[in-house]
Amino acid sequence: MPFKLEVQEENGLWHDVRGADGKVLTFAKEPEARAKLAELYPILVQMEKFAAPKRTRVISIWTEQDDENWKT
């Protein structure tokens, strides 16, 4: 299952993290996604260890294949 990164803006809206090409950054494994999130937003990631609310997250992307596997 692939993963993507999201960041919450000051206004409370979440948005996908995109690469230089404008496409949503996706990762095959969660640890890779978390490492990239820490690389891109080190201050926010570190702050989340000590204070709330969270402003970054790694979420799994539900694919059609995952949907088929879930039904069986």
MODELLER restraints for C-alpha pairs under 7 A, 6 or more apart:
rsr = mdl.restraints
at = mdl.atoms
rsr.add(forms.Gaussian(group=physical.xy_distance, feature=features.Distance(at['CA:1:A'], at['CA:28:A']), mean=6.72, stdev=0.5))
rsr.add(forms.Gaussian(group=physical.xy_distance, feature=features.Distance(at['CA:1:A'], at['CA:60:A']), mean=6.58, stdev=0.5))
rsr.add(forms.Gaussian(group=physical.xy_distance, feature=features.Distance(at['CA:1:A'], at['CA:61:A']), mean=6.54, stdev=0.5))
rsr.add(forms.Gaussian(group=physical.xy_distance, feature=features.Distance(at['CA:2:A'], at['CA:26:A']), mean=6.48, stdev=0.5))
rsr.add(forms.Gaussian(group=physical.xy_distance, feature=features.Distance(at['CA:2:A'], at['CA:27:A']), mean=5.58, stdev=0.5))
rsr.add(forms.Gaussian(group=physical.xy_distance, feature=features.Distance(at['CA:2:A'], at['CA:28:A']), mean=4.71, stdev=0.5))
rsr.add(forms.Gaussian(group=physical.xy_distance, feature=features.Distance(at['CA:2:A'], at['CA:29:A']), mean=6.57, stdev=0.5))
rsr.add(forms.Gaussian(group=physical.xy_distance, feature=features.Distance(at['CA:2:A'], at['CA:60:A']), mean=5.85, stdev=0.5))
rsr.add(forms.Gaussian(group=physical.xy_distance, feature=features.Distance(at['CA:2:A'], at['CA:61:A']), mean=5.48, stdev=0.5))
rsr.add(forms.Gaussian(group=physical.xy_distance, feature=features.Distance(at['CA:3:A'], at['CA:26:A']), mean=5.51, stdev=0.5))
rsr.add(forms.Gaussian(group=physical.xy_distance, feature=features.Distance(at['CA:3:A'], at['CA:27:A']), mean=5.15, stdev=0.5))
rsr.add(forms.Gaussian(group=physical.xy_distance, feature=features.Distance(at['CA:3:A'], at['CA:28:A']), mean=6.36, stdev=0.5))
rsr.add(forms.Gaussian(group=physical.xy_distance, feature=features.Distance(at['CA:3:A'], at['CA:29:A']), mean=6.75, stdev=0.5))
rsr.add(forms.Gaussian(group=physical.xy_distance, feature=features.Distance(at['CA:3:A'], at['CA:30:A']), mean=6.24, stdev=0.5))
rsr.add(forms.Gaussian(group=physical.xy_distance, feature=features.Distance(at['CA:3:A'], at['CA:33:A']), mean=6.66, stdev=0.5))
rsr.add(forms.Gaussian(group=physical.xy_distance, feature=features.Distance(at['CA:3:A'], at['CA:58:A']), mean=6.57, stdev=0.5))
rsr.add(forms.Gaussian(group=physical.xy_distance, feature=features.Distance(at['CA:3:A'], at['CA:59:A']), mean=5.51, stdev=0.5))
rsr.add(forms.Gaussian(group=physical.xy_distance, feature=features.Distance(at['CA:3:A'], at['CA:60:A']), mean=4.31, stdev=0.5))
rsr.add(forms.Gaussian(group=physical.xy_distance, feature=features.Distance(at['CA:3:A'], at['CA:61:A']), mean=5.48, stdev=0.5))
rsr.add(forms.Gaussian(group=physical.xy_distance, feature=features.Distance(at['CA:4:A'], at['CA:25:A']), mean=6.01, stdev=0.5))
rsr.add(forms.Gaussian(group=physical.xy_distance, feature=features.Distance(at['CA:4:A'], at['CA:26:A']), mean=4.69, stdev=0.5))
rsr.add(forms.Gaussian(group=physical.xy_distance, feature=features.Distance(at['CA:4:A'], at['CA:27:A']), mean=6.37, stdev=0.5))
rsr.add(forms.Gaussian(group=physical.xy_distance, feature=features.Distance(at['CA:4:A'], at['CA:33:A']), mean=6.77, stdev=0.5))
rsr.add(forms.Gaussian(group=physical.xy_distance, feature=features.Distance(at['CA:4:A'], at['CA:58:A']), mean=5.73, stdev=0.5))
rsr.add(forms.Gaussian(group=physical.xy_distance, feature=features.Distance(at['CA:4:A'], at['CA:59:A']), mean=5.57, stdev=0.5))
rsr.add(forms.Gaussian(group=physical.xy_distance, feature=features.Distance(at['CA:4:A'], at['CA:60:A']), mean=6.42, stdev=0.5))
rsr.add(forms.Gaussian(group=physical.xy_distance, feature=features.Distance(at['CA:4:A'], at['CA:61:A']), mean=6.88, stdev=0.5))
rsr.add(forms.Gaussian(group=physical.xy_distance, feature=features.Distance(at['CA:5:A'], at['CA:16:A']), mean=5.90, stdev=0.5))
rsr.add(forms.Gaussian(group=physical.xy_distance, feature=features.Distance(at['CA:5:A'], at['CA:17:A']), mean=5.49, stdev=0.5))
rsr.add(forms.Gaussian(group=physical.xy_distance, feature=features.Distance(at['CA:5:A'], at['CA:25:A']), mean=6.91, stdev=0.5))
rsr.add(forms.Gaussian(group=physical.xy_distance, feature=features.Distance(at['CA:5:A'], at['CA:33:A']), mean=6.89, stdev=0.5))
rsr.add(forms.Gaussian(group=physical.xy_distance, feature=features.Distance(at['CA:5:A'], at['CA:37:A']), mean=6.80, stdev=0.5))
rsr.add(forms.Gaussian(group=physical.xy_distance, feature=features.Distance(at['CA:5:A'], at['CA:57:A']), mean=5.93, stdev=0.5))
rsr.add(forms.Gaussian(group=physical.xy_distance, feature=features.Distance(at['CA:5:A'], at['CA:58:A']), mean=4.72, stdev=0.5))
rsr.add(forms.Gaussian(group=physical.xy_distance, feature=features.Distance(at['CA:5:A'], at['CA:59:A']), mean=6.46, stdev=0.5))
rsr.add(forms.Gaussian(group=physical.xy_distance, feature=features.Distance(at['CA:6:A'], at['CA:14:A']), mean=6.25, stdev=0.5))
rsr.add(forms.Gaussian(group=physical.xy_distance, feature=features.Distance(at['CA:6:A'], at['CA:15:A']), mean=5.36, stdev=0.5))
rsr.add(forms.Gaussian(group=physical.xy_distance, feature=features.Distance(at['CA:6:A'], at['CA:16:A']), mean=4.48, stdev=0.5))
rsr.add(forms.Gaussian(group=physical.xy_distance, feature=features.Distance(at['CA:6:A'], at['CA:17:A']), mean=5.52, stdev=0.5))
rsr.add(forms.Gaussian(group=physical.xy_distance, feature=features.Distance(at['CA:6:A'], at['CA:56:A']), mean=5.77, stdev=0.5))
rsr.add(forms.Gaussian(group=physical.xy_distance, feature=features.Distance(at['CA:6:A'], at['CA:57:A']), mean=5.32, stdev=0.5))
rsr.add(forms.Gaussian(group=physical.xy_distance, feature=features.Distance(at['CA:6:A'], at['CA:58:A']), mean=6.37, stdev=0.5))
rsr.add(forms.Gaussian(group=physical.xy_distance, feature=features.Distance(at['CA:7:A'], at['CA:14:A']), mean=5.49, stdev=0.5))
rsr.add(forms.Gaussian(group=physical.xy_distance, feature=features.Distance(at['CA:7:A'], at['CA:15:A']), mean=5.63, stdev=0.5))
rsr.add(forms.Gaussian(group=physical.xy_distance, feature=features.Distance(at['CA:7:A'], at['CA:16:A']), mean=6.62, stdev=0.5))
rsr.add(forms.Gaussian(group=physical.xy_distance, feature=features.Distance(at['CA:7:A'], at['CA:17:A']), mean=6.81, stdev=0.5))
rsr.add(forms.Gaussian(group=physical.xy_distance, feature=features.Distance(at['CA:7:A'], at['CA:55:A']), mean=5.68, stdev=0.5))
rsr.add(forms.Gaussian(group=physical.xy_distance, feature=features.Distance(at['CA:7:A'], at['CA:56:A']), mean=4.48, stdev=0.5))
rsr.add(forms.Gaussian(group=physical.xy_distance, feature=features.Distance(at['CA:7:A'], at['CA:57:A']), mean=6.51, stdev=0.5))
rsr.add(forms.Gaussian(group=physical.xy_distance, feature=features.Distance(at['CA:8:A'], at['CA:14:A']), mean=4.21, stdev=0.5))
rsr.add(forms.Gaussian(group=physical.xy_distance, feature=features.Distance(at['CA:8:A'], at['CA:15:A']), mean=6.43, stdev=0.5))
rsr.add(forms.Gaussian(group=physical.xy_distance, feature=features.Distance(at['CA:8:A'], at['CA:55:A']), mean=4.83, stdev=0.5))
rsr.add(forms.Gaussian(group=physical.xy_distance, feature=features.Distance(at['CA:8:A'], at['CA:56:A']), mean=6.21, stdev=0.5))
rsr.add(forms.Gaussian(group=physical.xy_distance, feature=features.Distance(at['CA:16:A'], at['CA:24:A']), mean=6.27, stdev=0.5))
rsr.add(forms.Gaussian(group=physical.xy_distance, feature=features.Distance(at['CA:17:A'], at['CA:24:A']), mean=5.91, stdev=0.5))
rsr.add(forms.Gaussian(group=physical.xy_distance, feature=features.Distance(at['CA:17:A'], at['CA:25:A']), mean=6.12, stdev=0.5))
rsr.add(forms.Gaussian(group=physical.xy_distance, feature=features.Distance(at['CA:18:A'], at['CA:24:A']), mean=4.27, stdev=0.5))
rsr.add(forms.Gaussian(group=physical.xy_distance, feature=features.Distance(at['CA:18:A'], at['CA:25:A']), mean=5.23, stdev=0.5))
rsr.add(forms.Gaussian(group=physical.xy_distance, feature=features.Distance(at['CA:19:A'], at['CA:25:A']), mean=5.81, stdev=0.5))
rsr.add(forms.Gaussian(group=physical.xy_distance, feature=features.Distance(at['CA:27:A'], at['CA:33:A']), mean=5.65, stdev=0.5))
rsr.add(forms.Gaussian(group=physical.xy_distance, feature=features.Distance(at['CA:33:A'], at['CA:58:A']), mean=6.72, stdev=0.5))
rsr.add(forms.Gaussian(group=physical.xy_distance, feature=features.Distance(at['CA:34:A'], at['CA:58:A']), mean=6.68, stdev=0.5))
rsr.add(forms.Gaussian(group=physical.xy_distance, feature=features.Distance(at['CA:38:A'], at['CA:45:A']), mean=5.85, stdev=0.5))
rsr.add(forms.Gaussian(group=physical.xy_distance, feature=features.Distance(at['CA:44:A'], at['CA:55:A']), mean=6.75, stdev=0.5))
rsr.add(forms.Gaussian(group=physical.xy_distance, feature=features.Distance(at['CA:45:A'], at['CA:56:A']), mean=6.86, stdev=0.5))
rsr.add(forms.Gaussian(group=physical.xy_distance, feature=features.Distance(at['CA:48:A'], at['CA:54:A']), mean=5.66, stdev=0.5))
